[in-house]
């Protein structure tokens, strides 16, 4: 069951001591269908989850997005 008082925005922080700008520490969640019921089927919601720009660029630099190395790193970092 989906609670009637569901809020539109949520933040999940794994470890507040590390700070919200720490690598792989924060996920932001937006549920736009809370405000627009027509955005999802009855009884369902649309959920958008994303991480802020804290992923270190240097581990991705120079990787070809079609390479197996890139795909492996992407799978590891998304866990």
PyMOL Python script that loads the backbone (N, CA, C, O; Angstrom):
from pymol import cmd

cmd.read_pdbstr("""\
ATOM      1  N   UNK A   1       0.825  -1.195   0.000  1.00  0.00           N
ATOM      2  CA  UNK A   1       0.000   0.000   0.000  1.00  0.00           C
ATOM      3  C   UNK A   1       0.868   1.257   0.000  1.00  0.00           C
ATOM      4  O   UNK A   1       1.905   1.318   0.661  1.00  0.00           O
ATOM      5  N   UNK A   2       0.431   2.228  -0.735  1.00  0.00           N
ATOM      6  CA  UNK A   2       1.146   3.498  -0.819  1.00  0.00           C
ATOM      7  C   UNK A   2       0.499   4.472   0.161  1.00  0.00           C
ATOM      8  O   UNK A   2      -0.702   4.724   0.070  1.00  0.00           O
ATOM      9  N   UNK A   3       1.271   5.023   1.093  1.00  0.00           N
ATOM     10  CA  UNK A   3       0.688   5.941   2.069  1.00  0.00           C
ATOM     11  C   UNK A   3       0.157   7.215   1.417  1.00  0.00           C
ATOM     12  O   UNK A   3       0.748   7.724   0.465  1.00  0.00           O
ATOM     13  N   UNK A   4      -0.939   7.717   1.926  1.00  0.00           N
ATOM     14  CA  UNK A   4      -1.550   8.943   1.394  1.00  0.00           C
ATOM     15  C   UNK A   4      -0.661  10.165   1.618  1.00  0.00           C
ATOM     16  O   UNK A   4      -0.716  11.121   0.845  1.00  0.00           O
ATOM     17  N   UNK A   5       0.154  10.138   2.667  1.00  0.00           N
ATOM     18  CA  UNK A   5       0.995  11.292   2.996  1.00  0.00           C
ATOM     19  C   UNK A   5       2.413  11.176   2.417  1.00  0.00           C
ATOM     20  O   UNK A   5       3.344  11.807   2.918  1.00  0.00           O
ATOM     21  N   UNK A   6       2.570  10.378   1.374  1.00  0.00           N
ATOM     22  CA  UNK A   6       3.873  10.204   0.729  1.00  0.00           C
ATOM     23  C   UNK A   6       4.382  11.554   0.230  1.00  0.00           C
ATOM     24  O   UNK A   6       3.661  12.281  -0.452  1.00  0.00           O
ATOM     25  N   UNK A   7       5.612  11.881   0.569  1.00  0.00           N
ATOM     26  CA  UNK A   7       6.225  13.142   0.138  1.00  0.00           C
ATOM     27  C   UNK A   7       6.859  12.979  -1.243  1.00  0.00           C
ATOM     28  O   UNK A   7       7.168  11.864  -1.664  1.00  0.00           O
ATOM     29  N   UNK A   8       7.048  14.091  -1.939  1.00  0.00           N
ATOM     30  CA  UNK A   8       7.589  14.041  -3.296  1.00  0.00           C
ATOM     31  C   UNK A   8       9.107  13.816  -3.331  1.00  0.00           C
ATOM     32  O   UNK A   8       9.602  13.133  -4.228  1.00  0.00           O
ATOM     33  N   UNK A   9       9.848  14.376  -2.376  1.00  0.00           N
ATOM     34  CA  UNK A   9      11.308  14.271  -2.403  1.00  0.00           C
ATOM     35  C   UNK A   9      11.831  13.548  -1.171  1.00  0.00           C
ATOM     36  O   UNK A   9      11.319  13.717  -0.064  1.00  0.00           O
ATOM     37  N   UNK A  10      12.861  12.740  -1.389  1.00  0.00           N
ATOM     38  CA  UNK A  10      13.501  11.984  -0.311  1.00  0.00           C
ATOM     39  C   UNK A  10      15.005  11.993  -0.547  1.00  0.00           C
ATOM     40  O   UNK A  10      15.470  12.103  -1.682  1.00  0.00           O
ATOM     41  N   UNK A  11      15.755  11.876   0.538  1.00  0.00           N
ATOM     42  CA  UNK A  11      17.209  11.750   0.454  1.00  0.00           C
ATOM     43  C   UNK A  11      17.628  10.580   1.333  1.00  0.00           C
ATOM     44  O   UNK A  11      17.175  10.448   2.470  1.00  0.00           O
ATOM     45  N   UNK A  12      18.494   9.739   0.794  1.00  0.00           N
ATOM     46  CA  UNK A  12      19.032   8.608   1.550  1.00  0.00           C
ATOM     47  C   UNK A  12      20.537   8.838   1.671  1.00  0.00           C
ATOM     48  O   UNK A  12      21.241   8.960   0.670  1.00  0.00           O
ATOM     49  N   UNK A  13      21.012   8.895   2.907  1.00  0.00           N
ATOM     50  CA  UNK A  13      22.436   9.095   3.169  1.00  0.00           C
ATOM     51  C   UNK A  13      22.945   7.864   3.907  1.00  0.00           C
ATOM     52  O   UNK A  13      22.454   7.536   4.988  1.00  0.00           O
ATOM     53  N   UNK A  14      23.918   7.190   3.333  1.00  0.00           N
ATOM     54  CA  UNK A  14      24.465   5.985   3.964  1.00  0.00           C
ATOM     55  C   UNK A  14      25.176   6.301   5.269  1.00  0.00           C
ATOM     56  O   UNK A  14      25.007   5.581   6.254  1.00  0.00           O
ATOM     57  N   UNK A  15      25.966   7.361   5.291  1.00  0.00           N
ATOM     58  CA  UNK A  15      26.758   7.701   6.477  1.00  0.00           C
ATOM     59  C   UNK A  15      26.886   9.219   6.576  1.00  0.00           C
ATOM     60  O   UNK A  15      27.654   9.836   5.837  1.00  0.00           O
ATOM     61  N   UNK A  16      26.125   9.816   7.498  1.00  0.00           N
ATOM     62  CA  UNK A  16      26.141  11.273   7.653  1.00  0.00           C
ATOM     63  C   UNK A  16      27.525  11.785   8.048  1.00  0.00           C
ATOM     64  O   UNK A  16      27.867  12.926   7.740  1.00  0.00           O
ATOM     65  N   UNK A  17      28.314  10.974   8.714  1.00  0.00           N
ATOM     66  CA  UNK A  17      29.655  11.398   9.135  1.00  0.00           C
ATOM     67  C   UNK A  17      30.557  11.662   7.932  1.00  0.00           C
ATOM     68  O   UNK A  17      31.465  12.490   8.003  1.00  0.00           O
ATOM     69  N   UNK A  18      30.305  10.958   6.829  1.00  0.00           N
ATOM     70  CA  UNK A  18      31.112  11.144   5.610  1.00  0.00           C
ATOM     71  C   UNK A  18      30.701  12.397   4.850  1.00  0.00           C
ATOM     72  O   UNK A  18      31.471  12.907   4.037  1.00  0.00           O
ATOM     73  N   UNK A  19      29.505  12.896   5.103  1.00  0.00           N
ATOM     74  CA  UNK A  19      29.019  14.093   4.423  1.00  0.00           C
ATOM     75  C   UNK A  19      28.268  13.768   3.148  1.00  0.00           C
ATOM     76  O   UNK A  19      28.432  12.695   2.567  1.00  0.00           O
ATOM     77  N   UNK A  20      27.445  14.708   2.722  1.00  0.00           N
ATOM     78  CA  UNK A  20      26.614  14.480   1.537  1.00  0.00           C
ATOM     79  C   UNK A  20      27.396  14.604   0.232  1.00  0.00           C
ATOM     80  O   UNK A  20      26.882  14.260  -0.832  1.00  0.00           O
ATOM     81  N   UNK A  21      28.624  15.089   0.306  1.00  0.00           N
ATOM     82  CA  UNK A  21      29.431  15.191  -0.906  1.00  0.00           C
ATOM     83  C   UNK A  21      30.423  14.039  -1.050  1.00  0.00           C
ATOM     84  O   UNK A  21      31.262  14.053  -1.951  1.00  0.00           O
ATOM     85  N   UNK A  22      30.334  13.044  -0.169  1.00  0.00           N
ATOM     86  CA  UNK A  22      31.231  11.889  -0.231  1.00  0.00           C
ATOM     87  C   UNK A  22      30.834  10.949  -1.366  1.00  0.00           C
ATOM     88  O   UNK A  22      29.657  10.815  -1.702  1.00  0.00           O
ATOM     89  N   UNK A  23      31.817  10.317  -1.933  1.00  0.00           N
ATOM     90  CA  UNK A  23      31.644   9.358  -3.021  1.00  0.00           C
ATOM     91  C   UNK A  23      30.676   8.242  -2.623  1.00  0.00           C
ATOM     92  O   UNK A  23      30.839   7.622  -1.572  1.00  0.00           O
ATOM     93  N   UNK A  24      29.685   7.991  -3.451  1.00  0.00           N
ATOM     94  CA  UNK A  24      28.700   6.907  -3.285  1.00  0.00           C
ATOM     95  C   UNK A  24      28.027   6.905  -1.906  1.00  0.00           C
ATOM     96  O   UNK A  24      27.855   5.844  -1.306  1.00  0.00           O
ATOM     97  N   UNK A  25      27.653   8.068  -1.410  1.00  0.00           N
ATOM     98  CA  UNK A  25      27.070   8.166  -0.075  1.00  0.00           C
ATOM     99  C   UNK A  25      25.621   8.636  -0.074  1.00  0.00           C
ATOM    100  O   UNK A  25      24.932   8.482   0.934  1.00  0.00           O
ATOM    101  N   UNK A  26      25.145   9.202  -1.174  1.00  0.00           N
ATOM    102  CA  UNK A  26      23.815   9.811  -1.183  1.00  0.00           C
ATOM    103  C   UNK A  26      23.023   9.390  -2.422  1.00  0.00           C
ATOM    104  O   UNK A  26      23.567   9.299  -3.523  1.00  0.00           O
ATOM    105  N   UNK A  27      21.738   9.140  -2.220  1.00  0.00           N
ATOM    106  CA  UNK A  27      20.796   8.934  -3.322  1.00  0.00           C
ATOM    107  C   UNK A  27      19.634   9.893  -3.099  1.00  0.00           C
ATOM    108  O   UNK A  27      19.085   9.970  -2.000  1.00  0.00           O
ATOM    109  N   UNK A  28      19.268  10.614  -4.136  1.00  0.00           N
ATOM    110  CA  UNK A  28      18.121  11.515  -4.088  1.00  0.00           C
ATOM    111  C   UNK A  28      16.977  10.860  -4.846  1.00  0.00           C
ATOM    112  O   UNK A  28      17.175  10.289  -5.919  1.00  0.00           O
ATOM    113  N   UNK A  29      15.785  10.948  -4.283  1.00  0.00           N
ATOM    114  CA  UNK A  29      14.619  10.293  -4.877  1.00  0.00           C
ATOM    115  C   UNK A  29      13.512  11.317  -5.049  1.00  0.00           C
ATOM    116  O   UNK A  29      13.193  12.064  -4.125  1.00  0.00           O
ATOM    117  N   UNK A  30      12.936  11.344  -6.224  1.00  0.00           N
ATOM    118  CA  UNK A  30      11.813  12.223  -6.526  1.00  0.00           C
ATOM    119  C   UNK A  30      10.658  11.358  -7.023  1.00  0.00           C
ATOM    120  O   UNK A  30      10.851  10.453  -7.835  1.00  0.00           O
ATOM    121  N   UNK A  31       9.461  11.648  -6.529  1.00  0.00           N
ATOM    122  CA  UNK A  31       8.268  10.894  -6.919  1.00  0.00           C
ATOM    123  C   UNK A  31       7.246  11.902  -7.457  1.00  0.00           C
ATOM    124  O   UNK A  31       6.331  12.301  -6.737  1.00  0.00           O
ATOM    125  N   UNK A  32       7.400  12.314  -8.726  1.00  0.00           N
ATOM    126  CA  UNK A  32       6.555  13.375  -9.267  1.00  0.00           C
ATOM    127  C   UNK A  32       5.068  13.045  -9.311  1.00  0.00           C
ATOM    128  O   UNK A  32       4.237  13.953  -9.307  1.00  0.00           O
ATOM    129  N   UNK A  33       4.725  11.783  -9.352  1.00  0.00           N
ATOM    130  CA  UNK A  33       3.309  11.401  -9.401  1.00  0.00           C
ATOM    131  C   UNK A  33       2.587  11.680  -8.085  1.00  0.00           C
ATOM    132  O   UNK A  33       1.362  11.569  -8.023  1.00  0.00           O
ATOM    133  N   UNK A  34       3.328  12.042  -7.027  1.00  0.00           N
ATOM    134  CA  UNK A  34       2.684  12.484  -5.783  1.00  0.00           C
ATOM    135  C   UNK A  34       1.877  13.750  -6.065  1.00  0.00           C
ATOM    136  O   UNK A  34       0.786  13.932  -5.526  1.00  0.00           O
ATOM    137  N   UNK A  35       2.422  14.621  -6.912  1.00  0.00           N
ATOM    138  CA  UNK A  35       1.741  15.873  -7.247  1.00  0.00           C
ATOM    139  C   UNK A  35       0.862  15.758  -8.485  1.00  0.00           C
ATOM    140  O   UNK A  35      -0.099  16.512  -8.638  1.00  0.00           O
ATOM    141  N   UNK A  36       1.183  14.820  -9.367  1.00  0.00           N
ATOM    142  CA  UNK A  36       0.414  14.641 -10.598  1.00  0.00           C
ATOM    143  C   UNK A  36      -0.005  13.194 -10.755  1.00  0.00           C
ATOM    144  O   UNK A  36       0.712  12.402 -11.368  1.00  0.00           O
ATOM    145  N   UNK A  37      -1.147  12.845 -10.214  1.00  0.00           N
ATOM    146  CA  UNK A  37      -1.622  11.448 -10.230  1.00  0.00           C
ATOM    147  C   UNK A  37      -1.734  10.890 -11.651  1.00  0.00           C
ATOM    148  O   UNK A  37      -1.661   9.677 -11.851  1.00  0.00           O
ATOM    149  N   UNK A  38      -1.911  11.780 -12.641  1.00  0.00           N
ATOM    150  CA  UNK A  38      -2.052  11.332 -14.028  1.00  0.00           C
ATOM    151  C   UNK A  38      -0.730  10.826 -14.619  1.00  0.00           C
ATOM    152  O   UNK A  38      -0.717  10.296 -15.730  1.00  0.00           O
ATOM    153  N   UNK A  39       0.361  10.982 -13.901  1.00  0.00           N
ATOM    154  CA  UNK A  39       1.670  10.554 -14.389  1.00  0.00           C
ATOM    155  C   UNK A  39       1.914   9.055 -14.262  1.00  0.00           C
ATOM    156  O   UNK A  39       2.876   8.532 -14.826  1.00  0.00           O
ATOM    157  N   UNK A  40       1.046   8.360 -13.522  1.00  0.00           N
ATOM    158  CA  UNK A  40       1.225   6.917 -13.308  1.00  0.00           C
ATOM    159  C   UNK A  40      -0.136   6.237 -13.255  1.00  0.00           C
ATOM    160  O   UNK A  40      -1.141   6.890 -12.973  1.00  0.00           O
ATOM    161  N   UNK A  41      -0.182   4.935 -13.522  1.00  0.00           N
ATOM    162  CA  UNK A  41      -1.449   4.208 -13.401  1.00  0.00           C
ATOM    163  C   UNK A  41      -1.995   4.289 -11.968  1.00  0.00           C
ATOM    164  O   UNK A  41      -1.232   4.476 -11.020  1.00  0.00           O
ATOM    165  N   UNK A  42      -3.282   4.150 -11.820  1.00  0.00           N
ATOM    166  CA  UNK A  42      -3.924   4.189 -10.507  1.00  0.00           C
ATOM    167  C   UNK A  42      -3.253   3.204  -9.552  1.00  0.00           C
ATOM    168  O   UNK A  42      -3.038   2.039  -9.886  1.00  0.00           O
ATOM    169  N   UNK A  43      -2.931   3.696  -8.361  1.00  0.00           N
ATOM    170  CA  UNK A  43      -2.289   2.860  -7.353  1.00  0.00           C
ATOM    171  C   UNK A  43      -0.787   2.705  -7.509  1.00  0.00           C
ATOM    172  O   UNK A  43      -0.147   1.999  -6.731  1.00  0.00           O
ATOM    173  N   UNK A  44      -0.224   3.363  -8.512  1.00  0.00           N
ATOM    174  CA  UNK A  44       1.220   3.271  -8.790  1.00  0.00           C
ATOM    175  C   UNK A  44       1.842   4.665  -8.750  1.00  0.00           C
ATOM    176  O   UNK A  44       1.136   5.672  -8.708  1.00  0.00           O
ATOM    177  N   UNK A  45       3.187   4.707  -8.765  1.00  0.00           N
ATOM    178  CA  UNK A  45       3.904   5.977  -8.796  1.00  0.00           C
ATOM    179  C   UNK A  45       5.077   5.905  -9.754  1.00  0.00           C
ATOM    180  O   UNK A  45       5.578   4.825 -10.068  1.00  0.00           O
ATOM    181  N   UNK A  46       5.501   7.050 -10.206  1.00  0.00           N
ATOM    182  CA  UNK A  46       6.720   7.200 -10.992  1.00  0.00           C
ATOM    183  C   UNK A  46       7.818   7.581 -10.008  1.00  0.00           C
ATOM    184  O   UNK A  46       7.638   8.485  -9.191  1.00  0.00           O
ATOM    185  N   UNK A  47       8.947   6.899 -10.084  1.00  0.00           N
ATOM    186  CA  UNK A  47      10.053   7.162  -9.170  1.00  0.00           C
ATOM    187  C   UNK A  47      11.306   7.474  -9.978  1.00  0.00           C
ATOM    188  O   UNK A  47      11.661   6.747 -10.905  1.00  0.00           O
ATOM    189  N   UNK A  48      11.965   8.562  -9.612  1.00  0.00           N
ATOM    190  CA  UNK A  48      13.229   8.945 -10.248  1.00  0.00           C
ATOM    191  C   UNK A  48      14.278   8.998  -9.149  1.00  0.00           C
ATOM    192  O   UNK A  48      14.180   9.821  -8.238  1.00  0.00           O
ATOM    193  N   UNK A  49      15.275   8.135  -9.224  1.00  0.00           N
ATOM    194  CA  UNK A  49      16.350   8.108  -8.227  1.00  0.00           C
ATOM    195  C   UNK A  49      17.662   8.442  -8.923  1.00  0.00           C
ATOM    196  O   UNK A  49      17.936   7.959 -10.022  1.00  0.00           O
ATOM    197  N   UNK A  50      18.459   9.259  -8.281  1.00  0.00           N
ATOM    198  CA  UNK A  50      19.736   9.642  -8.871  1.00  0.00           C
ATOM    199  C   UNK A  50      20.737   9.989  -7.781  1.00  0.00           C
ATOM    200  O   UNK A  50      20.369  10.241  -6.633  1.00  0.00           O
ATOM    201  N   UNK A  51      21.988   9.999  -8.155  1.00  0.00           N
ATOM    202  CA  UNK A  51      23.045  10.375  -7.224  1.00  0.00           C
ATOM    203  C   UNK A  51      23.568  11.745  -7.623  1.00  0.00           C
ATOM    204  O   UNK A  51      23.604  12.079  -8.807  1.00  0.00           O
ATOM    205  N   UNK A  52      23.971  12.539  -6.641  1.00  0.00           N
ATOM    206  CA  UNK A  52      24.541  13.839  -6.982  1.00  0.00           C
ATOM    207  C   UNK A  52      25.892  13.660  -7.677  1.00  0.00           C
ATOM    208  O   UNK A  52      26.430  12.554  -7.720  1.00  0.00           O
ATOM    209  N   UNK A  53      26.420  14.715  -8.203  1.00  0.00           N
ATOM    210  CA  UNK A  53      27.669  14.644  -8.966  1.00  0.00           C
ATOM    211  C   UNK A  53      28.903  14.442  -8.108  1.00  0.00           C
ATOM    212  O   UNK A  53      29.833  15.246  -8.158  1.00  0.00           O
ATOM    213  N   UNK A  54      28.921  13.378  -7.322  1.00  0.00           N
ATOM    214  CA  UNK A  54      30.070  13.110  -6.452  1.00  0.00           C
ATOM    215  C   UNK A  54      30.917  11.940  -6.943  1.00  0.00           C
ATOM    216  O   UNK A  54      31.898  11.569  -6.298  1.00  0.00           O
ATOM    217  N   UNK A  55      30.549  11.366  -8.063  1.00  0.00           N
ATOM    218  CA  UNK A  55      31.324  10.249  -8.617  1.00  0.00           C
ATOM    219  C   UNK A  55      32.660  10.793  -9.115  1.00  0.00           C
ATOM    220  O   UNK A  55      32.678  11.750  -9.889  1.00  0.00           O
ATOM    221  N   UNK A  56      33.779  10.203  -8.688  1.00  0.00           N
ATOM    222  CA  UNK A  56      35.083  10.709  -9.126  1.00  0.00           C
ATOM    223  C   UNK A  56      35.290  10.501 -10.629  1.00  0.00           C
ATOM    224  O   UNK A  56      35.162   9.387 -11.136  1.00  0.00           O
ATOM    225  N   UNK A  57      35.605  11.569 -11.316  1.00  0.00           N
ATOM    226  CA  UNK A  57      35.769  11.506 -12.768  1.00  0.00           C
ATOM    227  C   UNK A  57      36.998  10.698 -13.177  1.00  0.00           C
ATOM    228  O   UNK A  57      36.989  10.023 -14.206  1.00  0.00           O
ATOM    229  N   UNK A  58      38.043  10.768 -12.375  1.00  0.00           N
ATOM    230  CA  UNK A  58      39.308  10.161 -12.794  1.00  0.00           C
ATOM    231  C   UNK A  58      39.221   8.656 -13.041  1.00  0.00           C
ATOM    232  O   UNK A  58      40.000   8.133 -13.837  1.00  0.00           O
ATOM    233  N   UNK A  59      38.308   7.948 -12.393  1.00  0.00           N
ATOM    234  CA  UNK A  59      38.206   6.502 -12.642  1.00  0.00           C
ATOM    235  C   UNK A  59      37.516   6.194 -13.976  1.00  0.00           C
ATOM    236  O   UNK A  59      37.617   5.080 -14.490  1.00  0.00           O
ATOM    237  N   UNK A  60      36.815   7.190 -14.530  1.00  0.00           N
ATOM    238  CA  UNK A  60      36.107   7.016 -15.801  1.00  0.00           C
ATOM    239  C   UNK A  60      36.867   7.626 -16.984  1.00  0.00           C
ATOM    240  O   UNK A  60      36.609   7.289 -18.140  1.00  0.00           O
ATOM    241  N   UNK A  61      37.791   8.510 -16.683  1.00  0.00           N
ATOM    242  CA  UNK A  61      38.493   9.254 -17.725  1.00  0.00           C
ATOM    243  C   UNK A  61      39.181   8.318 -18.719  1.00  0.00           C
ATOM    244  O   UNK A  61      39.927   7.419 -18.330  1.00  0.00           O
ATOM    245  N   UNK A  62      38.921   8.541 -19.990  1.00  0.00           N
ATOM    246  CA  UNK A  62      39.561   7.772 -21.042  1.00  0.00           C
ATOM    247  C   UNK A  62      38.898   6.445 -21.375  1.00  0.00           C
ATOM    248  O   UNK A  62      39.321   5.766 -22.311  1.00  0.00           O
ATOM    249  N   UNK A  63      37.866   6.061 -20.626  1.00  0.00           N
ATOM    250  CA  UNK A  63      37.194   4.787 -20.914  1.00  0.00           C
ATOM    251  C   UNK A  63      36.217   4.941 -22.075  1.00  0.00           C
ATOM    252  O   UNK A  63      35.458   5.908 -22.133  1.00  0.00           O
ATOM    253  N   UNK A  64      36.240   4.002 -22.978  1.00  0.00           N
ATOM    254  CA  UNK A  64      35.275   3.957 -24.075  1.00  0.00           C
ATOM    255  C   UNK A  64      33.976   3.382 -23.521  1.00  0.00           C
ATOM    256  O   UNK A  64      33.972   2.285 -22.961  1.00  0.00           O
ATOM    257  N   UNK A  65      32.882   4.110 -23.673  1.00  0.00           N
ATOM    258  CA  UNK A  65      31.591   3.669 -23.125  1.00  0.00           C
ATOM    259  C   UNK A  65      31.103   2.347 -23.707  1.00  0.00           C
ATOM    260  O   UNK A  65      30.195   1.729 -23.151  1.00  0.00           O
ATOM    261  N   UNK A  66      31.678   1.913 -24.795  1.00  0.00           N
ATOM    262  CA  UNK A  66      31.291   0.628 -25.399  1.00  0.00           C
ATOM    263  C   UNK A  66      32.191  -0.516 -24.953  1.00  0.00           C
ATOM    264  O   UNK A  66      31.943  -1.673 -25.292  1.00  0.00           O
ATOM    265  N   UNK A  67      33.234  -0.198 -24.195  1.00  0.00           N
ATOM    266  CA  UNK A  67      34.205  -1.227 -23.811  1.00  0.00           C
ATOM    267  C   UNK A  67      33.699  -2.096 -22.665  1.00  0.00           C
ATOM    268  O   UNK A  67      32.843  -1.684 -21.882  1.00  0.00           O
ATOM    269  N   UNK A  68      34.242  -3.296 -22.585  1.00  0.00           N
ATOM    270  CA  UNK A  68      33.873  -4.200 -21.490  1.00  0.00           C
ATOM    271  C   UNK A  68      34.370  -3.651 -20.152  1.00  0.00           C
ATOM    272  O   UNK A  68      33.730  -3.859 -19.121  1.00  0.00           O
ATOM    273  N   UNK A  69      35.504  -2.952 -20.164  1.00  0.00           N
ATOM    274  CA  UNK A  69      36.035  -2.343 -18.935  1.00  0.00           C
ATOM    275  C   UNK A  69      35.051  -1.302 -18.377  1.00  0.00           C
ATOM    276  O   UNK A  69      34.794  -1.259 -17.174  1.00  0.00           O
ATOM    277  N   UNK A  70      34.509  -0.470 -19.269  1.00  0.00           N
ATOM    278  CA  UNK A  70      33.525   0.541 -18.866  1.00  0.00           C
ATOM    279  C   UNK A  70      32.274  -0.129 -18.299  1.00  0.00           C
ATOM    280  O   UNK A  70      31.776   0.263 -17.243  1.00  0.00           O
ATOM    281  N   UNK A  71      31.773  -1.135 -19.004  1.00  0.00           N
ATOM    282  CA  UNK A  71      30.554  -1.821 -18.568  1.00  0.00           C
ATOM    283  C   UNK A  71      30.745  -2.508 -17.221  1.00  0.00           C
ATOM    284  O   UNK A  71      29.838  -2.515 -16.389  1.00  0.00           O
ATOM    285  N   UNK A  72      31.921  -3.083 -17.008  1.00  0.00           N
ATOM    286  CA  UNK A  72      32.221  -3.735 -15.731  1.00  0.00           C
ATOM    287  C   UNK A  72      32.260  -2.707 -14.602  1.00  0.00           C
ATOM    288  O   UNK A  72      31.675  -2.925 -13.541  1.00  0.00           O
ATOM    289  N   UNK A  73      32.945  -1.594 -14.830  1.00  0.00           N
ATOM    290  CA  UNK A  73      33.030  -0.544 -13.814  1.00  0.00           C
ATOM    291  C   UNK A  73      31.650   0.039 -13.518  1.00  0.00           C
ATOM    292  O   UNK A  73      31.321   0.305 -12.362  1.00  0.00           O
ATOM    293  N   UNK A  74      30.854   0.236 -14.548  1.00  0.00           N
ATOM    294  CA  UNK A  74      29.496   0.763 -14.378  1.00  0.00           C
ATOM    295  C   UNK A  74      28.662  -0.177 -13.505  1.00  0.00           C
ATOM    296  O   UNK A  74      27.945   0.277 -12.614  1.00  0.00           O
ATOM    297  N   UNK A  75      28.754  -1.468 -13.755  1.00  0.00           N
ATOM    298  CA  UNK A  75      28.015  -2.453 -12.951  1.00  0.00           C
ATOM    299  C   UNK A  75      28.486  -2.437 -11.496  1.00  0.00           C
ATOM    300  O   UNK A  75      27.673  -2.492 -10.574  1.00  0.00           O
ATOM    301  N   UNK A  76      29.797  -2.362 -11.299  1.00  0.00           N
ATOM    302  CA  UNK A  76      30.352  -2.336  -9.938  1.00  0.00           C
ATOM    303  C   UNK A  76      29.916  -1.090  -9.180  1.00  0.00           C
ATOM    304  O   UNK A  76      29.524  -1.172  -8.016  1.00  0.00           O
ATOM    305  N   UNK A  77      29.985   0.069  -9.842  1.00  0.00           N
ATOM    306  CA  UNK A  77      29.675   1.336  -9.174  1.00  0.00           C
ATOM    307  C   UNK A  77      28.185   1.513  -8.920  1.00  0.00           C
ATOM    308  O   UNK A  77      27.796   2.319  -8.075  1.00  0.00           O
ATOM    309  N   UNK A  78      27.355   0.782  -9.628  1.00  0.00           N
ATOM    310  CA  UNK A  78      25.904   0.915  -9.432  1.00  0.00           C
ATOM    311  C   UNK A  78      25.367   0.001  -8.341  1.00  0.00           C
ATOM    312  O   UNK A  78      24.189   0.088  -7.993  1.00  0.00           O
ATOM    313  N   UNK A  79      26.198  -0.864  -7.801  1.00  0.00           N
ATOM    314  CA  UNK A  79      25.747  -1.780  -6.743  1.00  0.00           C
ATOM    315  C   UNK A  79      25.522  -1.065  -5.441  1.00  0.00           C
ATOM    316  O   UNK A  79      25.141  -1.690  -4.451  1.00  0.00           O
TER     317      UNK A  79
END
""", "prot")
cmd.dss("prot")
cmd.show_as("cartoon", "prot")
cmd.util.cbc("prot")
cmd.orient("prot")
